[in-house]
């Protein structure tokens, strides 16, 4: 896995990363987006496009979001789309990873 989408993306529906991914490797759940570890080509287009600053090269992922590497990969297992061949083929999924489903934003 080259890139990971972390917590700052929850409930952000900008889709810039999905649109800029040249291999269609970013998938959407109800509250979050996820990068396919099998389809990502390590180009970084998603990180450049992300307005929330939520996309990180796996080696640069802040320690507080270390669980997000597994969450990105497990999203595909949960939804049965491990080798889907691109987001456009399957569209938005009905389930997020449990870490996203359980997320409650801190009050400002």
Secondary structure, DSSP 8 states (H G I E B T S, - for coil): --EEE-GGGTT----HHHHH-TT--EEE-SS-EEE-TTT--S--HHHHH-TTS-EEEGGG--GGGTTHHHHHHHHHHHTT-TT-S-HHHH-S-S---HHHHT------
